[in-house]
Amino acid sequence: MKPSDSEIFIGLDVSKDHLDLAVLPGGETWRTPNRPEELSALAQRLSALSPALIVLEATGGLELAALTVLAAEGLPVVAVNPRQIRDFARALGHLAKTDRLDSLVLARFAQTVRPALRPIPDQDALLLKELLSRRRQIVDMIVAEKNRRASTLPALHPMIDAHIRYLEAELKKLDQEMNQSIRQSPAWAAKEKLLTTVPGVGPVVARTLIAALPELGDLNRKQIAALVGVAPLACDSGHLKGKRRTWGGRAAVREKLYMAALVGIRFNQTLRAFYLRLIQRGKPKKLALVACMRKLLTILNAMVRNHQPWQEQLAS
């Protein structure tokens, strides 16, 4: 769609200390502090421009405050994958990188590509997502400390053991807080109960899907697989027929689907039979496991869409 001359597109480059903005057409740029007390004034200034679209990068959480405030003001704002922006900038021949130039590239991306708007998670969903992220960090620290203990002198073991006990206590508190968050939302509680009827899907997997994949049940199987990053993508050119590969998508969801599939090929008869059929056909184990992740995601997507718990005969 060709933008009209009256439409305004805004690029917003987020860093820890400040926000850089660019407006197209016109090319106006400015910088504002990235502080909560400044965001409301920024939202009002942008509202006065009546933009057709505001684009910012998903920068590991730094963008959430601005995204939430602008969306609450009713502004059309979307966070996009940084990889898309880098590829777009290269396609335009922009090799230099500054905050101002990045904001102009984001505005140009908004004007040219017009990424679709997506629902912005509410504060409860954002909190659950952050709790899950913190849980992963603590689990990683516990594993690291246990590995470290095995290679250190016995004199240091009491110190490491004390740290492990502290981390395990923090992990327990996090799980309790997540339990409370789920119980306070009847919709989340029902969704978790539904998802955990699948052998191999535990509470952590279910909560990751609730927090990080709210589209589950609203898309078809191809769309949801592509969104998560488990859809095989073609790698063909001319006479070359390359292997299909999966890439991109939502890493946190893929990580939990991987663990669920590992458990599933042992204890879930549907996934186990599917996995063994692929192995018998000569498929590599890694490829077969990714296929199981995709099948599991397809099953979960259908279950949520139809509000139907796991049934072995229906999933086969």
Buried (B, 14 or more C-beta within 10 A) or exposed (E): EEBEEEBBBBBBBBBEEBBBBBBBEEEEBEBBEBEEEBBEEBBEEBEEBEBBBBBBBBBEEBBBBBBBBBBEBEBBBBBBBEEBBBEBBEEEEBEEEEBBBBBBBBBBBBBBBBBEEEEBBEEEBBBBBEBBBBBBEBBEBBEEBEEEBEEEEEEEEEEBEEBBEBBEEBBEEBBEBBBEBBEEBEEBBEBBEBBBEBBBBBBBBBBBBBBBBBBBBEBEBEEBBBBBBBBBEEEEEEEEEEEEEBEBBBEBBBBBBBBBBBBBBEEBEBBBEBBEEBBEEEBEEEBBBBBBBBBBBBBBBBBBBEEEEBEEEEBE
